[in-house]
Every structure is written in C-alpha cells, then in structure tokens.
Amino acid sequence: MTNETLSLYANLGVYSAMVVFTIAMIAFAIDLAGAAPPVSSKADQPHKEPALVGAGDTVSSPVSPVPDDASDLPRRRKAAGIAMMLTRLGGLLLIAAAAMRGLSVQRPPLGNMFEFALVGCMFVVVIFVSISLRRDIRWLGLFVIGPVLLTLGLAITVFYTDASELLPSLKSVWLVIHVTVATFSVALFTIAFSVTILHLVKTWLEGLEGQDGQDAAGMSRIRIIVNTALPPARSLDRTAYGIHVVAFPLWTFTLIAGAIWAEQAWGHYWNWDPKEVWTFVIWVVYAAYLHARATTGWSARSANYLALAGYGCILVNYMVVNVFFVGQHSYSGM
C-alpha cells in the first residue's frame, strides 16, 4: 500500500530543497564574484608607460587589481557562510524527502529514476558538506549545488514517477547493497567531474598569463576572479584525482555486486544487458584514466579528458540507457 500523504510530503521536501539550493547557489556566486580585488580607476593608476600583458612584471591596465584594498573580503566571506548554512539545510531537506518517499511505500527509495536522482543528489550534498567540515571548499559550492539543482529539476519534472511497489526482480537485499553503492560512487564521480572541469579551466587561464597581447577587460577580470578564488591548478588536480581514487573501487564493487545479483535473479552472472554493458564501459574508461595517471608520458590534463569521458558515459547510462534501452534493467518507471 502507498501512503499518498507521505509521498506528497516527500515532493514538498524536494521543492523546498530546490528553493534553498537556489538561494545558496546565488550566495556562492556572490562569493566568487567578489573574489577579485577592487579595480582601481585611471586616476589611481601610477604614472607609467602602458605595457602589454605578459611583457613584464609592471603592467598598467584599466583592470589592475589593488592588492592593498581588502574591503570586499568580509562581504563575500559572509555570503559564503550563508551559502554553506543553506546547503546544509537543503541537505537535511533531501534526507527527509528520501526518507518519506521510502516510508510511503515501505521500501528503500531506489526503485525508479526519480528516486535514483533524489538519493544521488542527497549523497552529493552530504559528501560536499562532510568534506567542508575538514577543508575550506566553499569555492566549489557553486559547481556542486548547480548540478544538484539541475538534477532535482529534471527529477521532479521529466523523471518523476509516482510512488509504487517494486518489480519482483528488485525485491532483494542486493537492491540496498548494489544500488546504494552505485549511487554513492556516482555522487563522488559528480564532485570529481566538477573539480576536473575547474582544473582544466584554471590550467587554461594560467597558460594565458604568459602570452603576449592585450587581454579584453572582461577576460582579464575573469582570470583575476578564477586565480584568486580557486586553489592552484595542481591542488585542484590532486583533489579530483583523490576523489576518483575513492570512487573507482566503489564502482568496481557495483559491477561485481550487480553480477552476483543477476545470477540470483536471472540465473546468469552476465547477460549482456545494456545496463550491464554500460556499467562495464564506465569501469573501463575510469580504469584507463587511473592507468594514464600512473603512466609516464601522460600529462594530467590529457588524463583528465578521460575522466570527463567517463562521466559522459555515466550520463548516458543514467539518462539514455535507463529510459530508451529495453532490457532486464528497464525499471526507470517512466
């Protein structure tokens, strides 16, 4: 039996979390936008001959930062603090929504696309908040909450499915083990994806600093904000690599646990089902990424392109295979 009241409350929890995350995302954006020091006016510029960017250490341009003026720091740090508090609140709302969704049908909320998205977003926020308790990663907030908000929007509209009973093949303890670990590892891959993108952007902008030529004011401003707000490219790369190192064994366990469950449910460890194949493809691509990182001759940037390809395969596996491919894993509910 489905408890329609709890199911409704779960949906309200998702909507409430989306409102909270929207405000948090704006606060994170304010924090990043204020990362660059104030720009001095022409009247404040020292009297020196104009120089091209990259021509020397004494560059005079309309977008030169004033390093001694830190008056904007309290405002943007306050915005970051508000954003983190709202992120924690949104995470609690997602936990409550997932719990009510499960209680409404007396089972784990892992039976269809909507529930996968809900629990996955919950894991992303929980992981982000947990890491923030040990390290200052407020610079990452916008790039974590943005994808979470987008995923919740798709979940509540495109992927939404009414609470219902599980298919017979899903009524197993392996549902909790296999799908929970898979969803948690995807949450880690999602955070690693955001950090990898930031690493590539930071590397690109750092490469522009040594080039001759006058930057447009807008590009210079963006470069100042990125270089001031984000950690060095090497630090970003280490962070992304570390998260991948944790996520990959979990995905390996997902692949093995899925095979064990398949043998119990269908009598074979491997059935060449589209979902099984794409789970293995994801494993192969991320294995290639980790191998590239351990192999001489591969730069961090080149290897990171493999990581992006791996996350692209995750998106295909979730949004294409689950919905459009017919197989033994056709349980999207849509």
N, C-alpha and C positions, 0 to 999 in steps of 0.2 A: 504494500500500500504506500502511496505517495502522500506526504504531508505537504499540501499545497501552500499552507501558511509559511512553513519554514523555507520552502522553495522561493516564495516571494520575498521573504526577508533576505535570503541569500542574494537575490538580484539587487535588492536595495543596497546591500552591503557593497556590491560591485560598483554601482552607480556612485555611492558615497566615496569609495576609494578613488574613483576616477576624478571626482571634483577635488579631493585633497591632493592627488598627484598633479593635477593641472596647476594648482597654486604653487606646489613645491617646485615644479619644473620652471615656472616663471621666476621664482626666487633663486633657483640655481642659475638661471640665465642672467639675472641681475648681478649675481656674484661674479660670474665670468666676465660680463661686460665691463664691470668696474675693476677688472684685474690690472689693466694697463694704467700707469701713472697719468695724471692730467697732462694735457697737451699745452705747451707754452704758446703764447701769442707771438706775433712778429716783433712786437715792441720789447718783449722779454728776451729775444734772441741775442746772443753775444755777437759782436761785430766781427764777423769773419767771412772770408770768401766762401760762396756756396761750393759744395763738393758733391760729387756723385756718390750714391750709396755704394759702399764697397771700395771706395777709393782710398780710404784711410780711417783712422780712429776718430777724427774730429769731423763729424758730419753735421752740417747745418741744414735743416729742412723744416717745413711747417709742421711736421709731426714728431719732432724730437721730444721725448719724454722728459719730464722734470723729476729727477730721481729723489730730490730732497723733499718733495711735497707728498706726504702720505695721508692727506686729509680724507681721502676717499676710502681708506682701509677699514675704519670702523663700520661704515655703511654697508660695504659688501660682505664683510665677515658676519654682520648681523643678518643679512639676507641668507647667507649660507647656513647659519644656525637655525633660522626659521625653516629653511628648506629641509634640513635633516629632521627636525621635530615633526614636520608634516609627513615626511617619508616614513618615519616610524609609525605615525598614526595610520597612514594608508596601509602599511603592512599589517597592522592589527586588524583593520577592517577586512583585508583579504583573508586573513586567517579565520576570522569569524564567518565570512561568506562561504569559504570552503567547508568549514565545519557544519554550517547549517545546510549546505547543499547535500553533504553526505548523510546527515541525520534525517533529511527529508525523505530519503529512500533507504535508510538503514544499510548503507554500504559505503566503501571508500569513494570519494568523488573523483574517480579515474575511469569513467566509462564512456566518454564521448569527447568530441572536440572542444566543446565549451569547458568541460571540467579539466581537460588537459591544459588549456590556456590559463584557466583560473589558478590551478595549482602551480603551474610553471611560473607565472608572474609572482605568486606568493613566494616561491623559492628564490627568485631573482632578488626580490626586495629583502628577504631575510638574510641572504648571503651578503648583499651590499651593506646592510646595517651591521651585520656581525663583523665584517672587515673594518667598518668605520669605527668600531669600538677600540680597535688596536692601532689603526693608522688614519691619518687625515686624508681621506679620499673624496672630500667634498667637490673637488674638481671633476670627478667622474659622475656626479649626481645627474646632471642634465642628460648625459649619454646613457644612463641606465633607466631613469624614470621615463624618458621619451619613448623608447621601445616598449616599456611596460604599458604605458598609457595607450599606445597604438594597438598592442596585442589585446588589451582589455576591450578596446573599442570594437575590434573585429570579433572578439568572443561574444559580446553581448548583442551583436547585430548579425553578422554573417554566419558565425559558427554556433549560434545559440541553439540549444536543444532542450526541450522540457525534461525535467527530472523523470527518470523511468527505471525499470528493472534492468539488470544486466542480461546480456545474452548468455545462454547456458555455457558456452565455451569460456566465458570470462569469470565464471564463478569458481575461483581458485585462490589459494593463498598466494600463488605466484602473481596475481594481479597487483597486490600490495608491494611485493618484493620487486618484480620486474619493472612495472610501470613507474613506481616511485623513484627507483634509482635512475631510470631513463630520464624522467622529468627533471630530477635534480642535476644530472650531468648536463642536460641541455641548458639549464639555468646558468651553470658555470660557463659553458661554451658561449652563452649570450654575453655575459660580462666580459669574457676574454675577447670576444669579437669587437666590442666597443673599445676596449683598451688597444687592441691591434690597429683599429682604424685611426685612433688618436696617435699611435706611434708612427704610422705611415704619414699622417698629416704633419706631425712635428718634424719628422725627418726631412720631408719635402721643404718645409719652411726654413729649417736650419740650412738646407742646401742653397736656398736663395740668398742667404746673407752674404755669401762671398762673391756673388755675381755683380758685374758692373751694370750700371744703368740706374735710372731714377725710378723708384717704385711709385706706383699710384698711391695717393694718400690712404685710400681705403685698404689696399693690400698691406701697407706698412702698419696701419692701425691693427689689422687682424693679426699680423705677425707679432706685434708687441703684446697683444692680449694672449695669444697662444703661448708665446715663450714665457710670459710672466705667470700665467695661470696654471700651466701644466708642468709636471716634472720633466726632467731631461728625457730625450728620446731613449737613451739607454735604460733608464729606470722604467719607462713605460714598457719597453720590450721585455725586461725581466719580469715585470708584473704579469703581462699577458702570457709569457712562457710558463710561469709558475702555475697560473690557473689552468692552463692546458694540461700540464703535467698531472694535476689532480683530477681533472675531468676525464682524461683518456682511460685510466683504469676502470672508472665507473662505467664508461660506455662499453668497455670490454666485458665487464660483468653483465651489463644489459644484454649483450649479444649472447653470452653463454646461458644466462638465465632464461632468455627467450627460447633457446633451443631445447632446454630441459622442459619448459612448459609446453612447447609444441609437441614433444614426444608424449607427454601425459595426455594432452587434449586431442591430438590427431594421429598419434602412433608413429610419427617420424620426427627426428631431430631437425631435419631441414627439408622444406617443401618447395623451395624456390618461389615462395610467395613474394609479391612486390615489396611488401613491408620488410620482410627478411632481407631481401637483396639490397634495398637502400640502407638498411641498418648496417650491413656489411660494407657498402660503398663508403658510408661516413667513416667507419672504422679504418678503412684502407687509406682514405685521404688524410685523416689526422695522424695515422701511423707514419705516412710519408712526411708530414710536417715535422714530427718529432725526430724522424731519421735525418731529415735535412738539417735540423738544428744541431745534430750531433756529428755531422759530416763536414769535413773541410771543403772549402770551395763554394759553400752556400752562404750568402750574406743573410743577415737577419731579415732584411726587407724582402728578399726573394722567398725565403721560407715562409714569411708571414702571408704571402699571397696564397700559399697552400692552405693556411689556416682559414683564410677568407673563403676559399673554395669549399672547405669542409663545412663551414657554417651555411654556405649556399645549399649544400646537399641536405643539411638539416631542415632548411626551409622547404625544399622540395618534398622531403619525406613527410613533413607535417601538413603542408597546405595543398599539396598536389596528390601525393600517394594516398593519403587518408581519405581524400574526397572523391577523386576521379578514378582510382585504380580499383578494380574488382578483385577481391581475393579473400583469404581466410581472415585477414585483419580488417575487413570492411566494417568497422564499428564506429565510424565518425558520428553516427546518429543523425546526419543531415539527409 
